[in-house]
Amino acid sequence: MRNTTATQPLFDFSAPGRRATEFPAAAVPTKSLADLIPAGALAKEPPPLPELAEADIVRHFVNLSTLNMCVDTHFYPLGSCTMKYNPKRHERLSRLPGIVDLHPHATEDDSQGMLAILYEMQQMLAEIAGLPAVSLQPAAGAQGEFTALLTAAAYFRDRGEKRTKVLFPSSAHGTNPASAALAGFDCVQLPPTNTGFVDLKQLQAELDESTAVFMVTNPNTLGLFEKEIATISKMLHDVGGLVYIDGANMNAIVGVTRPGDFGGDMMHYNVHKTFTGPHGAGGPGSGPIAVRDFLGDYLPGPVIQKTETPSGVRYSLVTPKKSIGRVRSFSGNVGILLRGAFYLRTLGAAGVREMTEQAILNANYMKARLQDVLPVPQGELCMHEFVASAKKLKDEAGVTAMDIAKRLLDYGFHAPTVYFPLVVPEALMIEPTETESKQTLDAFIDAVKEIVVEDPDMLHEAPHTTSVRRPDEVGAARNPVFCNTACGPT
Ligand SMILES: Cc1ncc(COP(=O)(O)O)c(C=O)c1O
């Protein structure tokens, strides 16, 4: 019989009086709870907690932790998410006592070491972006977008310009319009094109003196580099607008080209993706932004400043002159920023370029080998990822992108991103990252080639080997049940 310890509620193992540990009798006189806590604050009944032995608890959680996939256990080609391996060395460094024991409220004097690392990170991000002013505060890419748009709004307000429109291509990530709307702008979506690139004519038609920002992901969400980005930037600048580069796909360009060099005025990083902060399941993230010098005064504060004094170097927290205020406590999600800083230090300038080149090579290798079963409608060569389509397979055999994704779980691979971007029918967005070997890529390719000729009826029911099969994904997201019914009302 299969061991179901991992998926059964701990309440099932509860027995009255069972304990993980026993406390020795107190060597001092004891008092009852009623003597220590006012009657009105005392619960009438003890909380309904399971009573368990230590082994039950440990086995339950250890088994539970193995039911999901992660980059330490499986190949995880989740397009747009850059699920690269997180080096353990940087985990260890970020947990050094001098780092973890530093209280966020420690004085500037006592935090000089931490501020030095964060200052260096700020400078490295400025250098990689080609944009000199950086705020480390935003806690994710989406918050970076929102923060940069608030920064742009403050800049236009200060100049007395009433610019209301934010434009973006239809292939944009959903967070782009969401951030623009939240920052108070009107959203204008450019219609999809057949090529996958921004259509310059359509863009020109929307540009006027009310245009504030054009948001564009480069390489775009189809994994293609927007070759006309310099022209696009000039078009925006000619009407007084700004260009926002969504940096989610920086893994394809770090060390090769820079958003600031191809005309971007603002950008965010996803440190958790490009620079290996462990992520997945919604966090933790870090989305610092980099902007041009004329926008620097509006950034959220504080930022970290370095001053050379006769007695040595001093790092301090300063608020830019016209700052939009804080968007996150302290200096952002420091745990992830540190891992990113150590990663960049480990690789160095030559290393990050190699990282990028390898990511592009891996994606193109997979694209070329999968092309016969999963064609890629847009682009001959891709950057660090590509978007294949299962449309032909669906038309001919009724097998969908979702069927393939779910069946891959049975083969021991995390699924690619599916149904994004919306401009590709039956989309499977595959991002292998640079950290995978040719053997791993080949194993995944072989699995896909086996899956596409399997019995469609069996595929519709996949996965067959996981503890959870096909949940109602919308229902699970909209009405999550976090609590087992045994522990009372949710
Ligand atoms: C293109 C793009 N932009 C923005 C984001 C938002 O980043 P985050 O998830 O860190 O908020 C993502 C996340 O997947 C993305 O792929």
The ligand as a MOL file (V3000), in Angstrom:
LIG
                    3D

  0  0  0     0  0            999 V3000
M  V30 BEGIN CTAB
M  V30 COUNTS 16 16 0 0 0
M  V30 BEGIN ATOM
M  V30 1 C 7.9320 40.0580 -18.9740 0
M  V30 2 C 7.6450 40.1680 -17.4970 0
M  V30 3 N 7.4540 41.3780 -16.9500 0
M  V30 4 C 7.1910 41.5350 -15.6360 0
M  V30 5 C 7.1040 40.4450 -14.7940 0
M  V30 6 C 6.7650 40.6710 -13.3470 0
M  V30 7 O 7.8230 40.3220 -12.5080 0
M  V30 8 P 7.5680 39.8060 -11.0070 0
M  V30 9 O 6.9620 38.4450 -11.1070 0
M  V30 10 O 8.9140 39.8150 -10.3630 0
M  V30 11 O 6.6250 40.7910 -10.3680 0
M  V30 12 C 7.2920 39.1610 -15.3170 0
M  V30 13 C 7.1510 37.9710 -14.4360 0
M  V30 14 O 7.0580 36.8530 -14.8360 0
M  V30 15 C 7.5850 39.0190 -16.6930 0
M  V30 16 O 7.7850 37.8050 -17.2340 0
M  V30 END ATOM
M  V30 BEGIN BOND
M  V30 1 1 1 2
M  V30 2 1 2 3
M  V30 3 2 2 15
M  V30 4 2 3 4
M  V30 5 1 4 5
M  V30 6 1 5 6
M  V30 7 2 5 12
M  V30 8 1 6 7
M  V30 9 1 7 8
M  V30 10 2 8 9
M  V30 11 1 8 10
M  V30 12 1 8 11
M  V30 13 1 12 13
M  V30 14 1 12 15
M  V30 15 2 13 14
M  V30 16 1 15 16
M  V30 END BOND
M  V30 END CTAB
M  END
